Amino acid sequence: MEKRINLQETQPQAYKAMFGLEGYLRTTQLQQTHRELIKIRASQINGCAYCIDMHTRDALKSGETPQRIFLLNAWKETSLFTREEKIILALTEAITLIHQHGVPDPLYREAESVLGATYLAQVVMAIVIINAWNRIGITTNLQPAS
């Protein structure tokens, strides 16, 4: 792959702002497991190899099981994920693929009912930031660590 612009070097203030949102999310109630599931699933959908590699490694380091990571792409077909996690994963898919059907009202209502308004807001922001990182990674040809 051809070498492309390094946005962190050319736009350090923009990167700092992105890291600011990441830092904020680490101070919220959003569980690390949920953050990593969101990051991996959105990155799978978007096809960002750099982010899939990074967040799979992070998830394993934080105690996520290899089996759940292996089956994340088929989360609907397994009982390994809790109801709360399945709602979060459904939201991740809907927001990541927002151009297809938006976020359906029944999913939003269920998410708000199960997660509560504050946690739902934190989940939405986590989904938004990983989608932004995916777009940066893919556009600039970021490569996984070898």
N, C-alpha and C positions, 0 to 999 in steps of 0.2 A: 504494500500500500504506500502511496505517496505521502511524504511528510507534509503536514498542513500547519497552519498557524497555531501557535500556542497561546490560547486565550488568557491563561493565567499570567503569562508574561506580558502580553500586549494590553490587557485590560485588568490589571490587578484589583482595581476598586470594584469592578463588577464581580469578580471572583470572591472578593471579601464580603460583598453583600449576599452572595449565594451561601457562603459559609456561615454568615450571620443567621440566616433562616435555619440552617442545619443545627447550629449551636442552640438556637432558641428551642427547637423541637426536642433536643436532648434534655432541656430543663422542664419539659411538660410531663404529664402523666402517661404519655404514649409509651407503651412497653417496647423494649428493645426488640423482642421477638416480633411484634407487629411491624415495627419500622423495617426490619430486615425482610420480612415476608413481602411487604409492599415494594421495597427496592428490588428484590429479585424478580417478583412477578411482573412489575412494570417493565423492567429491563429485558425480560424474556419476550414480552409482547413487542417491544420496540426494537429488539435485536441488537442491543448494545453489549457486545462481548466484554468490553472493559468493565462495565458496571456489573454484569452477571458474575464475572470472575471476582471482583472486589467484594461484592455483597454476599456471595456464597461463602467466601473465606471468612468474612466478618461474622456471618450467621453461625458458622461452625465454631468459631472461637468463642462466641457467646453462649454456646450450648445447644444450638439447634441440631436436630438429628439429620444425618445424611438421608435417611429414608424420606423424611418430610420434604427435604430439598429436592430429592429425585422425583417426588410425586407432585411437586408444586404446580407443574403445568397441567396436571389432571386432578386438581384439588376437589372438583365437584364429584369425582368418582370414588372418593375415599372417605373413610371415617376418621382419618388421622388429624383432621382440623376441627376445632371447636366451632360452634355456631357463630360466635363473635368473629373468629378468624375468617370463616367463610363469608360473612358479611363484608369484612374488610377487603378480602380478595375480590369479591364481586364489585365493590366500589372501585378498587384499583383498576379492574378491567374496564368498567364503564367510563371512568374518567380518562384513562389512557386512550380508549377508543371513542372518545366523546363525539367525534364526527359521525359515528354510525347511528347511534340512537339517543345520544345525550345520557343523562342519568335518569333512569325510569323512576317515576313517582313511587311505586311500591317499594323499590329498593331503598330509596331515600328515606321513606317513612319507617321502614324496618330498621335501617341503620340508626336513625335518630332515636327510635324507641329502645333499641338494645344498647347502643353506645352512649346515648345522652348527647346533648348539644355540644358540650365542651370537647369531649373525646372525639366526636364526629368531626368537629372543626380541625382538630389536631391531625386526624387521619387524612382529611382532605388536603391540608397543607403538606403533609409528608408525600402524598401522591403527586401533588403539583411539583414539588422540588425535584423528585427523582425523574419525572418526565422532562424537566428542564435539563438536568444533568445528562440524561440519555441523549437529548438532542445535541448537546455540546460534544459529548463523546463520539457520537456517530459523525457529526459534521466535521470534526477535527481529526478523525481517524485515530483516536486514542486506542492503544493496544494493551491487552492484558499483560501482567507481569509474566516473564517467562520462568 
